[in-house]
Amino acid sequence: MKKIAVGILGATGVVGQNYVKLLVDHPWFEIKDLAASSRSAGKTYGEATSGKWLMDIDIPAELLDVQVRNVMDYESIPDGVQLFFSATELDDKEATREFEFAYAAKGYPVVSNSSANRWTSDVPMVVPEINTDHLEIIKAQQEAHGLPETGFVAVKPNCSVQSYLVAIHALREAGYPVKEILVNTLQALSGAGYRGLTESDRRETVNPLIPGEEEKTEREPSKILGELGDDQIIPDHSIIMSALCTRVPVIDGHTALVYLNFEDEVPSLDEVAKIWSEFKAEPQELDLPFAPQPAIEVKAEGDRPQVKLDVDNGKGMAVTIGRLEEDVFFDIRFVALSHNTVRGAAGGAILTAEMLVARDYIKQD
């Protein structure tokens, strides 16, 4: 199979660098375009990331001398690019929304990490193990926005949501709908981008406030778990959620302390663990390159999951769960962990793109 040529928008930032790291040896995708702001445009990728490269691998040699394109220059996109991954955030949400649809209007699929289009009603916000059926809204999106048949926008959700929502979905699918969720997140420094990783003071404290994070955590699951309408995705507001989100001094890995009340029957702890351990969804059935096998790893040890031991499970794409217990106020409680810059950012978007290829929204030559 000939690889699909892809571009990275916002290639010099932390998420963009993660895309480079994860895509450099991808069996389906090949990086053909690196784009960033006007500050980096015209420089080689090596020059643009000099002193700012934060990955645990060297910059791939084949990309060092690639000239960085201005993300706003649509006329110099290299021939043959079929897909863009976007890690670009402009000055405001509306500008970012328009920017992503400008690429779609040129005929390019855009899989975005930005929150700007997460609540655009005809843009699918995808966790591939949960709601790949939402990709069917793409046709309605193309019609509503006057896009060519190859152009569209899809987005991934907030990074912390992915540390536990697959587990909630698995329980719902098994016939145990959830009524109430209380979640406290312990979120890694890399989620704050370049400053989070380079400002030493952040490594010595717990910050009890991440602006806007609790609103995203409480709201986004309703769209992800929602129903597909004719021309929009209809959110499911049946679950009551309360979130408290904090920043903690670890590099990678968002941990979630989750408390659940079920709507009706309460499964036994053994049944819950069995449901999670056996859970498979379309990405696992198709054995997509970035699909973790298994999707959920359940740990019986009392001191797991731990960031140091478990953040890279499933090559950083698995959700790891432990401390599954009964609770005094809730039916059950557990601790969940996922890799925020892999599963929660670039890797999650890459898995979404793989689903788009598998479902023929992106054509392979």
N, C-alpha and C positions, 0 to 999 in steps of 0.2 A: 504494500500500500504506500502510495506517495503521501508524504506528510503534509498536513494542512499548514499553510503559512499564517502566522499570527503576529500581531503587534501588541505592544504593551504601552498603554497611555499612563503617564506618571511613572516612568520606568526608573527614575533615580531615587525615589522615596523608599521607605522601608517596605511597604507592600509591593511596590514595583520590583525591588530587589528580590523579594521572596518569589515573585513570578519568574524572574530570571533563573533563580536557583532551582525551582521545581520543574521548569519547562526545558532546561538545557538538554536533558536526556529523555524527554518524553517520547513514547513510541508513536504518537499520533500527530503531535504538534511540533512546529519548528519556528523559532523566533526569526522574523524577517524585518521587523520595524521596532525601533525604540524611540519613544516620543516623551517630551517633558515640557516644562515651561520655557519661556523665552530666556530665562537665566542660563539654562543648560543647552538650549538649541544651538546647533553649529559646532559644539564641542564633540570630541569622541566620547564614547560611553566611559572609557577609562578616565578621561579628564573630568567629566561631569560628576563622577562618583568618587574622585580622589579625596581621601580623608573622610569620606562619608559612607564607605562600604561597610555594612554591618553584618553580613552573612558569615557563616562559619566555613565557607568555601571561598577560594579565590574567584575573582571575576572570570568567567569563562573566556579563554584566550580568543575564541572566534568573535567575541563581542567587544573586545577592548577598543578596537579601532572603528567600530560602527559609529557613524555620525548621528547624533541625536537630532531628531526632527522636532520642530515646534508643534505641540499638540493642536494648535489652532490653524495650522497650515494643512488644509485638506487636499491641496493640489499636488503636494510632493509625497503622498503616500506611495510606497513602492508597489509596482505591479505585482499582482498575484496574491496579495494579502487577502485572506478570507474571513478573518475573525479578529476582534480586538478585545483584550482584557483591559479594563479601565480601573486604575487606582488614582484617578485625578479628582481632586476637590477644588472647585473654583471659589470665588469670593463669597458666593451665596448659593443656596439650594436651587433657586430658579435658573441661575446661569449654568449650574452643573446639569440640571435636567435638560436644558436646551442643547448643551454641548453633547450629551450622549445621544440625543435624538438627531443631532446634526450628522453624526457618524452613521446612524441608522439610515438617514435619508440618502446617504451616499451609497447605500446598499450593503453596509457591513453589519453583521451581528455584533452587539456589544454586550459583554458579560461584565457587570460592574460591581465593585466593592463599595461604591458610594451609597449613602442613605438617601440621596436626593430623589430617586424614583421609586423608593420602596413603597410609597403610598400612592403612586400613580395607579389608578384602578385597573388598567389593562396591561400593567407590567408584572410579569410573574416574579415573585420573591421566593427563591427555590432553596429548599434543603432536599437534595436528590433522593434520600431515603423516605421522604414524607410526601411530597406533592409534585411529582413530575407531571401529573395530569394538568397542572396549571400552565404548562408550556403550550397547551392548546389555545390559550388566549392570544397567542402571538398573531394568529391570522386576523382576529378582531383588532388588535393593536395596529397592524399594518394598514388595515382599511381606515381606521379612525384617524391615523396620522398621515395618511397618504404616502406610506413607505413602499419602496420596491419589494419584491417578493423575497429578496435575500437579506433585507435590513430589518433589524428589530433590537429591542433592549430587554435584557433579563438581568436581575440583580440577585445578590446573595444577602441574607439577613445579617443582623448584628452578630458579632463574634461570640458574645457570651451566651446567646440563645441556643447556640448549637451544642453547648456542653451538656444539655439535658433534654432538649425538646424531642429528639429522636426516641428517647426512653418513654416520654409521655405518649408519643404517637404509637409506639409498640403496644403499650397497655390499652389504648383506645381500640387498636386494630384487633386485639385479643378479646374484646368485649368488656373491658373495664374502663369506661369513660371517667375522666377526672373532673371534679367539680371545683376544687380550690387548690391553688398553688401558692406557697410562700417560698421565695428563693432569695438567698443571700449569695452574692457572687464575690469571689476573691480574684481580682483580675490582674494579669501580668503587666509588667512595665512596657513590654513591646506593643501592647495595645494603645499606648500613648504616642507611638511613633518615635521619630528621631530623638526628641527631647526626653521621652521616657527612658530611652536606652543610654543617653549620654549625660544626663544631669545627675551627678553622684548623690545629691541629697535625697533623691527619690528612692535610693536603695537602702535608706535608713529609717523609713517610716511607713505607716499604713495611712493612706489618704481616704477618709471616709466619704468623699464626694467625687463622683465622675459626672460632670454636668451632662444632662440629657440621657444618661445611660439607663436610669430606672424607667423613664418613659418608654424608651425603645424596648426594653426587656418586657415590660407589661403589655405593650401594644402589639408588637410584631407577631407573636404567636397566633393572634386572631386571624391575621391574613394568611399565614402559612397553613393553618388548619382549616381555612375557609373552603367554600364551595366555588366551583367554576360556573359562572353565569354565562349568558350569551355574549356579552360585551364587557364584562368586568368580573373581577374576583370578589366574592361576597364574604366578608369576614365572619368568623364564627366567634361570637362573644359569650359562649356558654361557660367558659372557664373564668373564674375570678382569680386574678393574679395580684400579688403584692411583691415588690422587689426592693432590695437594698443592695447597692453596688459599691464596692470598694476597690481601691488600687493597692496591691501588696507588693513587697520587694522580691519578686521572682521575675526571671527574664521572660520565659514563655510558659503558657499554660493557664487557662482560666478554670478555676475550681468553683463549683456551685454547691451550696448546701440547700437541699430541696426537701420540702415538706408537702405531702399530698393528702387531700381528702377525696375519696371516690364518690361518684354520683349515686351509685347503688351498691351492688355487692362488692365487698372488700376481698381481694384475693389474698391467699396466704403468702408469706414471704418466699416460700419455696416456689410457688407458682409464679410470682413476680420475677424471681431470678431465672426461672426456666424460660419465661417469655422473652426476657432480654437476651439470654444466651443463645436462643434459637432464632432470634429475629433476623430476617433477610428481607431486602426490598429489591427493587428493580436493578440498582447499580450492582448489587452482589450477585443477582441471578445472571446478569450480563457479563459479570467478571470484568468490569471496566478497569482501566489501568490504575485509577486513583481510588477505587472502591475498597474500603477496608474489609478484610475477611478475618473475624466477624465484624459486623458494624458496631456491636456493643460488647465490651469485655467486662465481665463481672468478677470482682475480686472478693474472695472469702476472708482474706486476712483482715484483721481489725484495724491495721494502720495503712490501708490502701483505699483509694488511689493516692499516690504521691507524685508531685510534679517531676521530681528527679528520676523516679522509677518508671513512670507511666505516660509521660506526655508524648512520647514518640511511638506509642502503641499504634499498630496499623499504619506505620510510616507517617505518624502524625495525624491520621484521618479517623481513627477510632474514638468512640466515646468510652471512657473507662469509669465503672461505677463500683462503689464499695459502701461499707457502713449501712447496708440495708437493714433497717430495724423498724419495730413498732414505735409509736410516739405517744406521749401523754395527751397531746392536743390534736394531733393529726393521725390519720390511719397509718401512714408509713413515712419514713424519712430516709434519705440516702445522700451520699456525696458523689458528685459527678465531675469529671475532668475531661477537657479537650484542649488541643493545641490551637491557640488563638490565631497564630499567623499562618498555620497550615490549614487545618479544618475550618477555622473561623474566618479565614481571609483568602489567600491565593489558592490554596489547595481545594477549598470548597467551591470556588469559582471554576477551577479547572475540571472538577468532577461534574459540575453543571454543564460545562461545554462538552464534555464527553457524552453526557446524556443527550445534548442537542444534536451531536453527530449520530448517535445511536438511533435517534428518532427521526433522522433525515432532515432536520431543520438547517443543518450545515452540511453541505454536500462534500463528499470525498471524491477526489479525482480518480 
